[in-house]
Amino acid sequence: MSHTDTQLDAPPVVIIGGGPTGMTLANLLGFAGIPVLLAERNASTSDLPRAVSFDDESLRTFQSCGLEDAAYELIVQGTGTKYFGANGRELAYQRGPVQPPLGHPVKNPFSQPEFERMLRAGLDRFPHVATHFSTELIGLRVEDDRTARVTLRDAQGELREVVANVVVGCDGGRSFVREQLDIRMIGASLADPWLVVDTLEDDHNERYAMHHCDPHRPFVIVPGRGGRCRYEFRLLPDENPRDFTALESISRLLAPFRTITPEQLERCTVYTFHALIAERWQQGPVMLAGDAAHMMPPFAGQGLNSGIRDAGNLAWKIALVSEGHADARLLSSYEPERRPHAEATVALSVRLGTVMMSRSPTFARVRDTLVRAGLHLPAVHRYVTEGRFKPTARYRTGAVLPGTDADGLVGSPLAQPLVLLADGAQRRLDDVLGTGFSLLRVDAPPSSPPLRLDRHPWPTLDPSVINVLLGDLAPRDHPASGETTVADIDGSLTQRLGPYRGRVLLVRPDHFVAAVLPEDLASCTDAVAGALAIVARSPAPAPPVLTSEGPSSD
Ligand SMILES: Cc1cc2nc3c(=O)[nH]c(=O)nc-3n(C[C@H](O)[C@H](O)[C@H](O)COP(=O)(O)OP(=O)(O)OC[C@H]3O[C@@H](n4cnc5c(N)ncnc54)[C@H](O)[C@@H]3O)c2cc1C
């Protein structure tokens, strides 16, 4: 195997697959300083026309590993989706919430090949991330709960064995890792194939995707950046997918919208979509993530976004375990946390496909009548237009302490509004919290002493401490305390955190709230250490005390 890449000193985390999930995870781990070996079978990143939209959660993940600016350069920010009924008239406009709660726009068209190249470039920032393209996983053996042995083969046919404490299979829908672990996919594949066409120099300038729910031929148009435009057409039962590789048949489908030359046809392929979930996502030190763990039809635009969620959930856990700060139980929280959300997202994607992309004219007529009537009700209107049907994650089990919170913040992502700092600057909350754990003291009285962080597990978690002032108050820092003070700017923190006044939120590096704690942290240290599987270290030997007789170690 050629070793043009940096050699790794420590046993690396092995990531199989250099698609969006694998490279996002490698970027997150690289950012955290963890040695990684990433193996990708192909010689370069993929050129297939697949995902066309990021959500706010993905952008927040890129923000946490220094890729935010690069990601924003690829997207059309903050678009929506218009659904058109069977008669071609607008049925509903999903525009997203006016104030996106996570600090990023909710729907953002992009081109997956460009995005993959950006992630690949992001990995070059880290000397401790060895990225091997043209390198295929051909063997995997789980030796025990903490060790797996992988066999990699490079383009010259050279073999290399790597022993790893953590292996993550991000190797897509046909995952070899999954196959080696004898894990089945459960679910179904959808019947009709879809033709997916990416075009250039397109005149569509709408800042929304168009889902045409025409039962005679459902189709989707997604205008992208710089004249790019995605078209997706449901093929009919009497149409042969093979006929749609020729420019002539593609031109026929595109004819109502544009003419096309071979140079303007960026990519084109026929897909059959799947709604599948792996029956297990972990076996000892090996985990599945992204399409290897779950596959869904694209109608909710969530397949790639779900893989990025997996990466965000796994990265900090792998980092703590790799550094010896947490035991392997922490990794076991990955599947219980992520699976329910992935299942709900697969179910939504199937529902949207079945209902909005139906080929039954009668069903489509009834659907349109019900949707139009329902939209007169304010609650339904908000539900549809703000996209509230998208499942939100709420971890009830895993690396969280749900019993510490009656109001439902634990296990949910913390919002990311702008906050006011003592120097008058406004910053986004995540940028103040930093990339590790944080403790948010909610409206603690100004006379409160600094939080005591000397007992296990706090020195290991090393949280940043942020005092959050609710109401219209000016923040003042007390440098001696090492704590930062921020104030709510637009009332959103007061609204969300009001019930938690006088308490402390423990926020994980992935910005999910792990626990609501009392100001006296001593009473809950064991529970926090247990939930996060933080390893207790034997206390360091006391430094010698200098006495008149000389040093003593008493
Ligand atoms: C038409 C279409 C539209 C879509 N639209 C959206 C959308 O708008 N939004 C969205 O979120 N998602 C969308 N998706 C889904 C999205 O594209 C996928 O969910 C995403 O690409 C999955 O990423 P991944 O990294 O998990 O897997 P993949 O992208 O499949 O990457 C897996 C990688 O593993 C490599 N690999 C496989 N086996 C091995 C091996 N043995 N050794 C080494 N490497 C290996 C492969 O070469 C590949 O590069 C869409 C999909 C399609 C088809």
The ligand as a Gaussian input file, in Angstrom:
#p B3LYP/6-31G(d) Opt

LIG

0 1
 C      -31.756000      10.691000      -6.065000
 C      -31.328000      10.880000      -4.667000
 C      -31.604000      12.071000      -4.043000
 C      -31.228000      12.264000      -2.721000
 N      -31.514000      13.454000      -2.117000
 C      -31.147000      13.653000      -0.843000
 C      -31.333000      14.923000      -0.220000
 O      -31.801000      15.880000      -0.817000
 N      -30.950000      15.068000       1.078000
 C      -30.365000      14.041000       1.769000
 O      -30.059000      14.226000       2.955000
 N      -30.106000      12.844000       1.188000
 C      -30.487000      12.618000      -0.087000
 N      -30.185000      11.434000      -0.690000
 C      -29.489000      10.375000       0.064000
 C      -27.976000      10.566000       0.137000
 O      -27.393000      10.777000      -1.095000
 C      -27.354000       9.367000       0.832000
 O      -28.066000       9.104000       2.025000
 C      -25.878000       9.630000       1.171000
 O      -25.084000       9.693000       0.013000
 C      -25.329000       8.508000       2.061000
 O      -24.022000       8.812000       2.415000
 P      -23.074000       7.691000       3.040000
 O      -21.767000       8.337000       3.213000
 O      -23.749000       7.075000       4.215000
 O      -23.008000       6.550000       1.915000
 P      -22.397000       6.650000       0.446000
 O      -22.557000       8.012000      -0.095000
 O      -23.008000       5.537000      -0.310000
 O      -20.859000       6.402000       0.640000
 C      -20.362000       5.117000       0.961000
 C      -18.913000       5.040000       0.492000
 O      -18.351000       3.813000       0.947000
 C      -17.496000       3.309000      -0.078000
 N      -17.342000       1.856000       0.105000
 C      -18.271000       0.898000      -0.037000
 N      -17.755000      -0.307000       0.233000
 C      -16.453000      -0.110000       0.560000
 C      -15.394000      -0.979000       0.944000
 N      -15.554000      -2.309000       1.044000
 N      -14.179000      -0.447000       1.219000
 C      -13.985000       0.903000       1.131000
 N      -14.968000       1.771000       0.764000
 C      -16.188000       1.263000       0.493000
 C      -18.227000       3.671000      -1.353000
 O      -17.359000       3.679000      -2.469000
 C      -18.781000       5.051000      -1.011000
 O      -17.909000       6.079000      -1.397000
 C      -30.558000      11.224000      -2.026000
 C      -30.245000      10.015000      -2.670000
 C      -30.621000       9.851000      -3.979000
 C      -30.270000       8.560000      -4.657000

